[in-house]
Amino acid sequence: MPRRPLQKLQASLVARRFYIEQKTKSQIADELGISRFKVARLLDTALADGIVKIEINDQGDMNIELAEKLRQKYGLKAALVLDGPDLHANELFESLGLLAADFLEESLVDGQLLGISWGRTLSATAKALGRLPRVDVVQAGGSPSGLDLSQNPTELVHRFARASGGAAYPLFGPMWVDDPDLIARLRNETSIANAMSRYDKIDVLAVGIGSWRPAESCLCSGFPEDWRRDALKKNVCADVCATLIDEMGASVPSPLDQTGLCLSTEQLRRIPERIGIGGGQEKVDAIRATLRGQWITTLITDAGVARKLIAKS
């Protein structure tokens, strides 16, 4: 049955005052001489009759629906998902880096301590940074072997610190050495000790997610052959910073626990905000394992990965 003309007129007047003039229901009720409850009913009428049409214009380069499903399924604090088709990891470094840079610029707070790992996605993030809040930046581990300068964590720490205007705490050393006596001496070296002493104070960690099956990881490619072979036998499929993770999300002991210059697994767990950045079809299993183990609190990824993570436990 058609609505009465007077009701349509009132619904239109109420909707205009509420949605356009931003008046409260009580103010509208006083102006029109009707009850606040009738104002609410007229607003419902305006929506039902199409007098008012609400359109939500999501951010064009993000998939909000996939992000929310991902956040809920894995209990994340936040998820950001780039919209688009299934893509390979090497097609996503720049776009994920840009999204991560925007997120850090928006979410970091003056006075925090930011930990930074290494790799191509973090390098793209550093390149895309505009101006960060004033945070100090610490290197979360020594340099894995085989990295070019643009991905080197020491270089990245300085690039992030320049964007924030805060202090930089680089770690001038390799990620691991074979000699236990040498690692003890290195940990006591002034600049290295200065960086590592801050690991328990990190507020936010920005970290790439490495894949071991297939090998899309600086650690996997840089490990000595016997270390890598042993890790694969233990079903390692991912790494976050220096922590190795198996298919079910559990941490796997490695030689880095004794001979590494890096953030420990226990220290990683205690960081309040851990932002994992990674995408591409090659990394689906690694990201799934990372989420299963709750190693990150925020995930920045692409729609191709998100669809597979939602479809399968």
C-alpha positions as CSV (number, residue, x, y, z in Angstrom):
1,M,0.0,0.0,0.0
2,P,1.4,3.4,-0.9
3,R,2.5,5.7,1.9
4,R,0.3,8.7,2.7
5,P,1.6,12.0,1.2
6,L,1.9,13.7,4.7
7,Q,4.0,10.8,6.0
8,K,6.3,11.0,2.9
9,L,6.6,14.7,3.4
10,Q,7.5,14.3,7.1
11,A,9.9,11.5,6.4
12,S,11.7,13.6,3.8
13,L,11.9,16.6,6.2
14,V,13.2,14.5,9.1
15,A,15.7,12.7,6.9
16,R,17.1,16.0,5.5
17,R,17.5,17.4,9.0
18,F,19.1,14.2,10.3
19,Y,21.4,13.1,7.5
20,I,22.3,16.5,5.8
21,E,22.0,19.0,8.6
22,Q,23.3,16.6,11.2
23,K,20.7,17.4,13.8
24,T,19.8,15.1,16.6
25,K,16.5,13.2,16.9
26,S,15.6,15.4,19.9
27,Q,16.3,18.6,18.0
28,I,14.2,17.5,15.1
29,A,11.3,16.4,17.3
30,D,11.3,19.9,19.0
31,E,11.4,21.7,15.6
32,L,8.5,19.7,14.1
33,G,6.5,19.3,17.2
34,I,6.5,15.5,17.2
35,S,7.9,12.9,19.5
36,R,11.5,11.6,19.3
37,F,10.1,8.1,18.7
38,K,8.1,9.3,15.7
39,V,11.3,10.8,14.4
40,A,12.9,7.4,14.6
41,R,9.9,5.8,12.8
42,L,10.0,8.4,10.0
43,L,13.7,7.8,9.5
44,D,12.9,4.1,9.1
45,T,10.2,5.0,6.6
46,A,12.7,7.2,4.6
47,L,15.0,4.2,4.2
48,A,12.2,1.7,3.5
49,D,10.6,3.9,0.8
50,G,13.9,4.9,-0.9
51,I,13.6,8.5,0.2
52,V,17.1,8.0,1.6
53,K,19.6,5.7,0.0
54,I,22.8,4.9,1.8
55,E,25.9,4.0,-0.3
56,I,29.1,2.8,1.3
57,N,32.1,3.6,-0.9
58,D,34.8,1.2,0.2
59,Q,38.5,2.2,-0.3
60,G,39.0,1.2,-4.0
61,D,42.2,-0.6,-3.6
62,M,41.2,-2.6,-0.6
63,N,38.7,-5.5,-0.1
64,I,36.9,-4.6,3.2
65,E,34.7,-7.8,3.2
66,L,37.7,-10.2,2.9
67,A,39.6,-8.3,5.5
68,E,36.9,-8.5,8.0
69,K,36.3,-12.2,7.4
70,L,40.1,-12.8,7.8
71,R,40.2,-10.7,11.0
72,Q,37.3,-12.6,12.6
73,K,38.5,-16.1,11.5
74,Y,42.0,-15.7,12.9
75,G,41.3,-13.4,15.8
76,L,43.4,-10.6,14.5
77,K,43.5,-7.1,15.8
78,A,43.3,-5.8,12.2
79,A,43.6,-7.1,8.6
80,L,44.2,-5.1,5.5
81,V,43.6,-6.8,2.1
82,L,44.6,-5.5,-1.3
83,D,41.8,-6.2,-3.7
84,G,42.5,-8.0,-7.0
85,P,43.2,-11.4,-8.6
86,D,45.5,-14.1,-7.5
87,L,49.1,-12.9,-7.9
88,H,52.6,-14.0,-7.3
89,A,54.7,-12.6,-4.5
90,N,57.0,-10.7,-6.8
91,E,54.0,-8.8,-8.3
92,L,53.0,-7.5,-4.8
93,F,56.1,-6.0,-3.2
94,E,55.4,-2.4,-4.1
95,S,51.6,-2.4,-3.5
96,L,51.9,-4.2,-0.2
97,G,54.8,-1.9,0.8
98,L,52.7,1.1,0.0
99,L,49.7,-0.2,2.1
100,A,52.0,-1.1,5.0
101,A,53.6,2.4,4.9
102,D,50.2,4.0,5.0
103,F,49.2,1.8,7.9
104,L,52.3,2.6,9.9
105,E,52.0,6.3,9.3
106,E,48.4,6.1,10.6
107,S,48.8,3.7,13.5
108,L,52.1,4.4,15.1
109,V,52.2,6.8,18.1
110,D,54.9,9.3,19.1
111,G,57.3,7.8,21.7
112,Q,56.9,4.1,20.6
113,L,59.8,1.8,19.8
114,L,59.4,0.1,16.4
115,G,61.2,-3.1,15.6
116,I,62.1,-3.8,11.9
117,S,63.2,-7.1,10.3
118,W,64.4,-7.3,6.7
119,G,63.4,-8.4,3.1
120,R,61.9,-7.1,-0.1
121,T,58.4,-6.2,1.3
122,L,60.0,-4.2,4.2
123,S,62.3,-2.5,1.7
124,A,59.3,-1.5,-0.4
125,T,57.6,-0.2,2.8
126,A,60.6,1.9,3.6
127,K,60.7,3.3,0.1
128,A,57.0,4.3,0.3
129,L,57.2,6.0,3.6
130,G,56.2,9.7,3.9
131,R,56.4,10.9,7.4
132,L,56.1,8.6,10.4
133,P,55.2,9.7,14.0
134,R,58.3,10.3,16.1
135,V,59.3,6.7,17.0
136,D,62.7,5.2,17.7
137,V,63.6,2.2,15.5
138,V,65.6,-0.9,16.4
139,Q,66.9,-3.7,14.2
140,A,65.3,-7.0,15.2
141,G,68.2,-9.2,14.1
142,G,71.6,-9.2,12.4
143,S,71.9,-9.3,8.6
144,P,71.0,-12.7,7.0
145,S,73.5,-13.7,4.3
146,G,72.9,-13.0,0.7
147,L,70.7,-9.8,1.1
148,D,71.3,-6.9,-1.3
149,L,71.7,-3.5,0.4
150,S,68.1,-2.4,-0.2
151,Q,66.8,-5.3,1.9
152,N,69.5,-5.2,4.5
153,P,68.0,-4.5,8.0
154,T,70.7,-2.0,9.0
155,E,69.8,0.1,6.0
156,L,66.1,-0.3,6.6
157,V,66.4,0.8,10.2
158,H,68.1,4.1,9.1
159,R,65.4,4.7,6.4
160,F,62.6,4.2,8.9
161,A,64.3,6.4,11.5
162,R,64.8,9.2,8.9
163,A,61.0,9.1,8.2
164,S,60.2,9.4,11.9
165,G,62.9,11.7,13.1
166,G,63.6,9.3,16.0
167,A,66.7,7.4,17.1
168,A,68.0,4.5,15.1
169,Y,69.5,1.4,16.8
170,P,71.2,-0.7,14.2
171,L,72.8,-4.0,14.8
172,F,76.1,-4.2,13.0
173,G,76.7,-7.9,12.7
174,P,75.7,-11.1,11.0
175,M,72.5,-12.9,12.0
176,W,74.5,-16.0,13.1
177,V,78.0,-17.4,13.5
178,D,79.1,-20.9,14.0
179,D,81.4,-20.3,16.9
180,P,79.5,-20.0,20.3
181,D,82.4,-18.1,21.9
182,L,82.4,-15.6,19.1
183,I,78.6,-15.1,19.4
184,A,79.0,-14.4,23.1
185,R,81.7,-11.7,22.4
186,L,79.5,-10.2,19.7
187,R,76.5,-9.9,22.0
188,N,78.7,-7.9,24.4
189,E,80.0,-5.6,21.8
190,T,78.8,-2.1,22.6
191,S,76.6,-1.2,19.6
192,I,75.1,-4.7,19.3
193,A,74.3,-4.8,23.1
194,N,72.8,-1.4,22.8
195,A,70.3,-2.6,20.1
196,M,69.6,-6.0,21.7
197,S,69.0,-4.6,25.1
198,R,65.9,-2.8,23.7
199,Y,64.2,-6.0,22.4
200,D,62.1,-6.3,25.5
201,K,60.8,-2.7,25.1
202,I,59.6,-3.0,21.5
203,D,56.0,-1.7,21.1
204,V,55.4,-2.6,17.5
205,L,57.2,-5.0,15.2
206,A,57.0,-4.7,11.4
207,V,58.0,-8.0,9.8
208,G,57.9,-9.9,6.6
209,I,56.6,-13.5,6.5
210,G,59.0,-16.0,4.9
211,S,57.9,-19.2,3.2
212,W,60.0,-22.4,3.2
213,R,57.7,-24.5,1.0
214,P,58.2,-23.1,-1.6
215,A,61.4,-21.2,-0.6
216,E,60.5,-17.5,-0.5
217,S,62.5,-16.6,2.6
218,C,65.8,-14.9,3.2
219,L,66.4,-17.3,6.1
220,C,65.7,-20.4,4.1
221,S,68.0,-19.4,1.2
222,G,70.7,-18.1,3.6
223,F,70.8,-21.0,6.1
224,P,73.7,-23.4,5.9
225,E,72.7,-26.5,4.0
226,D,72.6,-28.8,7.1
227,W,70.5,-26.2,9.1
228,R,68.0,-25.9,6.2
229,R,67.8,-29.7,5.8
230,D,67.1,-30.2,9.5
231,A,64.5,-27.5,9.6
232,L,62.6,-28.9,6.6
233,K,62.6,-32.4,8.3
234,K,60.9,-30.7,11.2
235,N,58.2,-29.4,8.8
236,V,59.2,-25.8,9.0
237,C,57.1,-23.9,6.5
238,A,57.4,-20.3,7.7
239,D,59.5,-17.8,9.5
240,V,58.7,-14.6,11.3
241,C,61.8,-12.6,12.2
242,A,64.2,-15.3,13.5
243,T,61.4,-17.7,14.7
244,L,60.9,-20.9,12.6
245,I,57.3,-22.1,12.4
246,D,55.8,-25.5,11.4
247,E,52.6,-26.2,9.5
248,M,50.5,-26.1,12.6
249,G,51.9,-22.8,13.8
250,A,54.2,-24.1,16.5
251,S,57.7,-22.7,16.9
252,V,60.6,-25.0,15.9
253,P,64.0,-24.9,17.7
254,S,66.9,-23.9,15.5
255,P,70.6,-23.1,15.8
256,L,69.6,-19.4,15.9
257,D,68.5,-20.0,19.5
258,Q,72.1,-20.4,20.6
259,T,74.2,-18.8,17.9
260,G,72.0,-16.0,16.6
261,L,72.1,-12.2,17.0
262,C,68.3,-11.7,16.8
263,L,65.0,-11.3,18.6
264,S,64.2,-14.5,20.5
265,T,60.9,-16.4,20.1
266,E,60.0,-15.4,23.7
267,Q,60.7,-11.8,23.0
268,L,58.7,-11.9,19.8
269,R,55.7,-13.3,21.7
270,R,55.7,-10.4,24.2
271,I,55.6,-7.6,21.6
272,P,52.1,-6.0,21.9
273,E,51.7,-5.3,18.2
274,R,53.2,-7.6,15.5
275,I,52.4,-6.5,12.0
276,G,53.0,-9.2,9.4
277,I,53.3,-8.1,5.8
278,G,53.3,-10.6,2.9
279,G,51.3,-11.8,0.0
280,G,51.4,-13.9,-3.2
281,Q,50.2,-17.4,-3.9
282,E,53.6,-18.9,-2.9
283,K,53.1,-17.7,0.7
284,V,49.6,-18.9,1.4
285,D,50.8,-21.9,3.5
286,A,53.4,-19.9,5.4
287,I,50.9,-17.1,6.2
288,R,48.3,-19.7,7.3
289,A,50.8,-21.3,9.7
290,T,51.8,-17.9,11.1
291,L,48.1,-17.1,11.7
292,R,47.5,-20.5,13.3
293,G,50.2,-19.9,15.8
294,Q,49.0,-16.3,16.5
295,W,52.5,-15.0,15.7
296,I,51.1,-11.7,14.4
297,T,48.4,-9.4,15.5
298,T,47.9,-7.6,12.2
299,L,48.1,-9.0,8.7
300,I,48.7,-7.0,5.5
301,T,48.2,-9.2,2.5
302,D,46.4,-9.5,-0.9
303,A,43.0,-10.8,-1.9
304,G,44.3,-14.0,-3.5
305,V,45.9,-15.1,-0.2
306,A,42.9,-13.9,1.8
307,R,40.4,-16.0,-0.3
308,K,42.5,-19.2,0.3
309,L,42.9,-18.5,4.0
310,I,39.2,-18.0,4.5
311,A,38.3,-21.1,2.4
312,K,40.5,-23.5,4.4
313,S,41.4,-23.8,8.0
